[in-house]
Amino acid sequence: MSAIPIFIVLFYFPFVPDSPRYLLASKEVDKAYKVLQTAAKQNCRQLPPGQLVAVKRGQREGEEAPILDTDNSDLEEGSTVPKVLHLHSGQRGNFLELFSRKYFLTTLILLVVWFGVGFCYYGTVLVTTELFVYDNHCGLRNSTNLINTCKVLTNTDYLEFFVTSVAEFPGILLTLFLSDFLGRKLTMTSELFLSAMFYFFLLLCTGYSDRIVKTVFLFGIRGCITGAYQAAIVYTPEAYPTRIRGSGMALCNMMSRLGAIITPFVATVLLQKNFYATVFVYAGVAIMSGVASFLLPYETKGANLGAEGKVSMLRLFPILSIFIIFRKL
């Protein structure tokens, strides 16, 4: 059943166009123009009549560039010079640029963040099931060497697991709001620290109500870590220019999957040996990722990044804005 949506998506790929910028960088000017023409038609607009000119970054006016003649039938009567539609093609991205001097710090920090959110997110899913297997959660904490036992999950177990899964919806909605209100960095940082706090709350023993309280804490962890995951997805494309944006997302996603590969050894094997160690590992990784997200070099909320991903110095160093305001006074 889970594979059915994937097969459905496969039928949509032929209808997804490449970006005009990528096509121009690949010297496929005619295809780029067709994509622009289709987009204009779908939005009930018309492209400016004239010529489509692909201008590379740093290219001087008058230098040779790929040109595609477009329909000039809509030119005003008596006009002999067609308009020119310039489209900057830039240059093909290079994976190694992610580790260049300009982007090395950003890439390194994002790799830590993505590893942490992937490790904690998938670990939370596994830990939730493991904790529901044991009826006496306080006894689980006091044991240092648990024997593997096979326990059939009850309807109550599935219901409580469903409740913790529902936490992803408010987590995503809260992130959508906070990302534009507090910014991407602060949203990511706060949600990672909150998830660590809820992990530490699992160490509390609440007696007969332990099962309910445990579900509440797991609900908080799942919602916060899901929100941090989404904040990272929003921030990462905004941190890189167009030419390496896809490569940056792919590299960060790979680190997230690496965390997902490692986390079962903690959520299942280590949990059966020492509950305290498991909690401290996940809380520690969440805190590490939270500190890393706080150290990201700039905030991308509201920034006009453009094709080159340029961010103003005031966003790189917010303290400069306070200094400039003080000087003006």
N, C-alpha and C positions, 0 to 999 in steps of 0.2 A: 504493500500500500504506500509506503514511503517513497518508493521509486517512481510511482505513477506521475507525480508533478514534474519530475526531472525529464521524463520522456515527452511530456506535453510541451515543456519549455524548448526542447530541441526543434520543434516545428516552427518556433518563432525566430530562430536565428537568421533564416534567409531574409526576413523582413527588417532586420536591424541594420541600418546603414553605418558605414565607417564615418568618422568625423572628417569634415572638409580639410581641416588642418593636417590630419594624418595623410590624407590622400595627396595633398599638395607636397608634403614632405617626401612622399613616395613618387612624386612627379606624375601623378595621375590627375591632371588638371580637369580633364573632361568629366571624370567621375565626380570630382569635387563640385563642379558646377551643377551637375544633375542633382546632387544631394541638396545643394542650396536652393535649387529650383523647386524641388519637392517640398522642402520646408516652407518656402514662401507660399506655395500653392495651398498647403494644409492650413496655413495661417491667414489665408485670404489676402495675400500681399503679392507684390510683383518685385522682382529684382530690378535694380537700376539698369537701364539699357547701356550697352557699351562693351567693355572688355574686362575679362577676369584676369587679373595680374597677380601672380604669386611672387611676393617679395620676401626674400630671406632676410633674417635679422642681420643688420649691418650693411645691407646692400645699398649702394648709392643709386641715386636717381639717374636713369639713363642707361644703367647696366642691363645686360640681356637677362630677361626673365621669361618663364613660361607664360604664354598668353593664349587665351581662348576667346575667340570672337563670339559675342552673343548677339541676340536679335536686336537690331537697331531700328526696327519698324516703328517703335513708339517715340522716336526722336522728334523734337519739335520741328515744324516745317522751316526750312532754311538753315537748319543746324548741320554743319559739316564735320564737327569734331565730336565724336561720341564720348560719353562719360566713361570713366575707368573705375572699375570696382576692384580695389586693392584688398588682398587677403594675405596676411603674413603667415608664411608657411613655417617659419622658424627652422629648426634643424631636428634631425632624428635623435631621439633620446639615447643615452648611453648608460647602461646599468652602473658602470663604475663611477658615474657622476654623483650617485648617492653617497659615495664615500669621499667625495672631493672636499677640499678645505671649507667650502661654503656650506655644505649640507652634512658634513660628517657628524657634528654634535647632534643635530636634529635626528638623523638616522639612528645613531647609537641609542639615544634616549627612547625613541619610538619603538625600537626593537625590545627594549626592556619592558615598556608599557604593554606592548602586544603580547609578549610572552606571559606576563603576569595575568592579564585579563583572560587569556585562553586557558592558562593553568587553573585559575580560580573558578572560572565559569563551568568548565566541564568537570572539575573536581567537585564543585558544589552539587551537581546533578548526581554524581556517583556517591558522594558522602550521604546525601539525603536518603537514598535507597538503603545504604548500609546501616544507617542509624535506625531506620524503621524496622529493620530485621530484629533488633534487640528491644524487647519490651521494657526491660529495666535499664533505662539510659544511665542512671546514677551508678548502677553496678558496672556498666561498661567503662565508666571513668576510673573506677577503682581497680579494674583488672589490668594487669600488665602483660598477660599472655593468654589471649583468647583462642579457643579451639574452633576451627571452621565447623559451622553447623548449617544445615540446610533447613530453612524455615519458609513455609509457603506464606506469601503476603496475603493479608485479608482485605476485605472491601474497605475497611477503615484505613489501612495502609495506602491503598490506591487513591482514596479520597484525599488524604492528607498530602500525598505526593502531588496530586492535581492542584491542590491549594497553593503549594509552593511554586508550582510551574506558572500559575496565573500571575505571580508577582512580576513576571516579565512585562506585562502590559502596563501597569503603573510605572515601572522602572523606565520604560521607553518613553512614555508620555511625559514623565517628569524631566527626563533628559532633554526632550525637544524644547521644553519651556526654559529650563535653566541654561541651556547652551546659548540662547539669545539674550538671557537676562544677566547671568553671571559670567558668561564666556565659556569657551570650550575647555580651557585649562582648569579653571576653578571647579567646573562641573565634574570633570574627570577625577580630579584630585579628591574632592569631597566624597564622591561616591565610592572610591577605592578605600578611603579611610573609614567610611561608614560600614562597608562590608567587613573590614578587619575588626571593627568594634563588635559587630554582630557575631563574628566568629568567636571572639573572647566571651561573649555572653553564653555561648554553648557550654562553657565550663561551669555555669551555675547549676546547682541541683535544687529543684523546686518541689520535690516530693511527689505527691499524687498528681499534681498538675504539670508534671515535667513534660509529658507528651505534648500537651497543648502549647506550652511555652516554647518547647523545642521547635514546633511547627512555625510559630511566630518568628523566631529567630532565623530559621531557614528561609522563611518568606522574605525577611529583610535582606539576607545575604543574596538571595537570587535576584531580587529587584535591583539592588545597588550594583552588583557586578554586571548585570545585563545593561544597566544604564551606562556604566563606565565603558563597556564594550562598544556601545553605540556612539558614545562621545569620541572614542578613539577613531571610529570609522569616519566620523564627520571631520575630525581635526586633520587626519593624515593627508587626504587629498588636497587640503588647503595649504599644507606646509610645503608642497613641492610645485615646481612649474609644470606646465602642461606636458612637456616633452619627457619627463621622467615620473610623472604622477602615477601611471599604471605600474611601472617598475617598483616604485616605492610601496604602493599598496600590496603588490604581490609579495615583496620581501617581508613586510610586516605580517601579512597573513600567514606566511610560512612559519614565522616565529610563534604565532598563535597556535598553529597546528603542532609545533614542537612541544609547546606546553601541554596541549591536549594528549600527546603521546606519553608524556612523562607522568601526568597526574594520576592515572590509575594505580601506579605503584604506591602512591601516598594514600589515595582514597580507599583502597581495599587492603593492601598488604600492611602498610604502616598502621592503619586504623585498628587492625586486629591485634597489633603488638602494643601500641601505646596511643591512647586517645589524645592525651595532652600534646604529644609530639605532633600529631596530625593537625590539631587546631593551631598550634604555633607555626607550623610550616605554612599553612594557607593564610593565616593572618599576617605572617612575616612577608610573604610574597605580595600580598595586597598592599601592605605598607610600603614595600620597596617600589612597587609600581606607582603608588600615589606620590612618593617623593620624586620619582623620575618625571612624572607628568607635571609636577610643580616646577621642575627645573627646565622644562621646555623653553627654548630661547624667546618665543614670542607668542602672543595671542592672535588668533586669526579671525575672531569675531568682528564682522564689519569691515575687514581689511580688503582693500582693492588689490587683489593679488595679481590679476592679469595673467597673460600667457607666461611671463617669466617668473611668476611667484614672488614678486618684489613686495617687501613689507617695510613700512616706514620705520625710521629709527625710533620714533616715539613708541611704536609697538614692540620693538626689540628691547628697549629700555624705558619702561613707563616713568621712571624717576625723572627722565629728561623733561617730560611734559610739565612736571611740578616746578622744575628749575626755570623753564622758559616762562611760565606764568608769573613766577616770583620776579624775574628780571623785568617783565613788562610792567609790573606794579611799581 
